[in-house]
Amino acid sequence: MITYYVVQSFYVDQHHRMQADEPILAKNEQQARETAESMSERKAGVVAFSRKADPAIGEYEDAIVLVQFGHIPFEDAMLDMAS
């Protein structure tokens, strides 16, 4: 199993809907947390999470939220991240 560290940010579009930016892979938990905190000043919402996976066999564990800032559309975001 590999542990992935991901930072997902969100912005508000011209129709006032939350949209996800491209996710950013971090090297480790600390980098994910620091990146999320840094981005929180200019984004509507940011979440950093970790997820263990074995892509070779298609096995993925649930994401674990490390830190979050601002508004996070969790249901939609977590479904998108799971894909």
C-alpha positions in Angstrom: 0.0 0.0 0.0 1.1 3.5 -0.8 0.0 6.6 1.2 -1.0 9.5 -1.0 -1.1 13.0 0.5 -3.4 15.4 -1.4 -4.4 19.0 -1.2 -7.7 19.9 -2.8 -8.7 23.5 -3.1 -12.1 25.1 -4.1 -13.1 28.4 -5.6 -16.4 30.1 -6.2 -17.3 30.4 -9.9 -19.2 33.3 -11.6 -22.5 31.5 -10.8 -21.6 31.4 -7.1 -21.0 27.6 -7.1 -18.1 25.9 -5.5 -15.7 24.3 -8.0 -12.7 22.1 -7.3 -9.2 23.1 -8.5 -6.8 20.4 -9.7 -5.6 18.4 -6.7 -2.0 18.8 -5.6 0.0 15.8 -4.5 2.3 16.4 -1.5 5.4 14.5 -0.5 4.2 13.9 3.1 1.7 14.9 5.8 3.6 18.0 6.8 3.9 19.4 3.3 0.2 18.7 2.7 -0.8 20.6 5.9 1.5 23.5 5.1 0.3 23.8 1.5 -3.3 23.8 2.6 -2.7 26.5 5.1 -0.9 28.6 2.6 -3.6 28.2 0.0 -6.4 29.0 2.6 -5.7 32.7 2.3 -6.7 32.9 -1.4 -9.2 30.0 -1.8 -12.8 29.6 -0.7 -11.9 26.3 0.8 -9.0 23.9 1.1 -8.7 20.3 2.5 -5.6 18.2 2.9 -6.1 14.5 3.2 -4.3 11.2 3.1 -5.4 8.0 1.5 -3.8 4.6 1.3 -4.0 2.7 -2.0 -2.7 -0.2 -4.0 -3.5 1.0 -7.5 -2.1 -2.3 -9.0 -5.0 -4.2 -7.6 -7.5 -1.3 -7.4 -7.7 -1.3 -3.6 -8.3 2.1 -1.9 -9.0 3.0 1.7 -11.2 5.8 2.8 -9.6 9.3 2.8 -8.5 10.7 6.2 -8.9 14.5 6.5 -5.7 16.1 7.9 -6.8 19.7 7.9 -9.4 21.9 6.4 -10.0 25.6 5.9 -13.0 27.6 4.7 -16.0 26.0 3.1 -15.6 22.5 1.8 -18.5 20.9 -0.1 -17.6 17.6 1.6 -20.1 15.2 0.0 -19.3 16.3 -3.5 -15.6 16.7 -2.9 -15.1 13.4 -1.2 -17.0 11.6 -3.9 -14.9 13.3 -6.6 -11.7 12.4 -4.7 -12.7 8.8 -4.4 -12.9 8.4 -8.2 
